[in-house]
Amino acid sequence: MSPTDIQKARVQLGLSVADMARMLGHSDLHQRRLESDPDIEMHRRARPTTVRLLRAYLDGYRPADWPEYSRPGQAAKRIDAE
């Protein structure tokens, strides 16, 4: 998956960078690195297990801790639950 594909998937799922990072099991910074241009030094390629999990989310899989406030198809901002 390309960085653009990963970012589009996050938007399609309606998750913020922070929420996507949490759902994939890594830090916000790592998520930003996955979505960065490959020509930028900070860029990181997604591991096969990360891509597989992201594809499962795109296919409709939702774990019990999925954010209730996700807005599929919209660039999401983090909303802290009260």
N, C-alpha and C positions, 0 to 999 in steps of 0.2 A: 504494500500500500504506500502510495506517495504521501508526502506531507499534506498536499492539497486534499487528497482522498480522506485522510484522517480528520482534517479540519471540517470538511463537508459532512462527514459522518457525525462528528460532534454536534454540528448545527442541526443536522437532520434529527438527531436524538434529543435536541433541546437542552443540552447540558453546557454548563460553564466549563472553563478550563479546569477549575478546581474540582468540580464534580466529576468530570471525565477522568481526571487523574485518580481520584479516590476510587472510582468504579473499576479502573484498570490496575489499581494497586501500586501506583507510583506517585511521585511528587508533582506539584504544579509546574516546577521548573522542567522536569523531564517531559511533561506533556507539551510545554511550549517548545522544547527541543525537537520533539517528534513532528510538530507542525511547522517548524522553521524551514526556510529554504535550504536545500542540500549544499549549497555553496557557502553557507555560513558556518563558521568553525564550530559553533555550539550545537549544530544539527546532530541528531541521533536517529538511527534507523530503528524502526519498530521491530521488536522480536516476533518470531512466528506465533508464539503463544498470545501476545498482545493483539496481533491481527486476528487470530482465531476468535478471541473473546469479543473483540469489537464487531466482527461479522455476526456473531451470535446475537449481540445486542441489536444490530440492524435487522436481523431476522425475527426479532420479537421477544427474545429471551429477556426477562427482567428478574433479577435476584430480589430477595426480600427487602434489601436495603436500598433499592432504587429510589432516587429522589422523587418525591410526589409532585414537586413543582416543575418538573421538566416540561418544556414547551417545544415539542417536535416541530422541526422546520424553522425555528427561530434561533438566532444567536442569543443564548441565555446568559443572564447575569446571576451570580450567586445570590440566593435569598436565604438568609439565616432563619431557620425555624425557631419560633418562640416557644 
